[in-house]
Amino acid sequence: MIKSILLGGVLLLAAQCQKEAAGKTNFTNQEATIKMVVISRGVYQYFIQVNDPSPRLLSPDQPLEEAFKQDGLQVLFDGAQLPDSAWVEKPGPTDIPAKDFKVPKVTLASITKQ
């Protein structure tokens, strides 16, 4: 009984460590791509896509400067993932944006073009 409880605790700890490794929370000199999402006629959202360890979107907590609002732009950034999230929206049937799915927010300490 005690062995099974200890084994369960070790497995839980291992799973948590794997989860933390897969979802980086601090970024230093992180390579990324700017992704533009059309949410209505003439209205866009901009996200940062990181590919380490797998592709995922992050939402900047502040609007990007105009120089970085280019779909596919390769960037390097420093920052930290925040505990809250933001909605990715999509065009609705009446051209009013509709909520699609959530992505983590990130604060940007610096961002530069590659």
C-alpha positions, 0 to 999 in steps of 0.5 A: 500500500505504501509502495503504491502511494509513493509510486503514485507520488513519484509519477505525479511529480514526473508528470508535473516536471514534464509539463513545465518543460513543455510549456516554457514560462521564461524566454531569452533570445527566443526565435519566433514568428509573428502570426496575423489572424483576420477577425473581421474586414480590416481588423487583425490580431497579432500573435507570437508563434514559438516552435520550442518544443512544439508550435504554439501561439502566445498573445503579447500583453501590449499591442505590437509596434507597427514595425512588427505587424507583419505576418510571417516576420521572424523575430527574437524576443525576451519575455515571460509567460503570464498566468492569464490568457487571451482569446483568439477570435475568428470572423463571425457570420455577420462579420462581428468577431467571435471567440475561437480559443484561448492562448497564453499571454506573454509580456515582452521585455524586448523584441527585434527582427531577425 
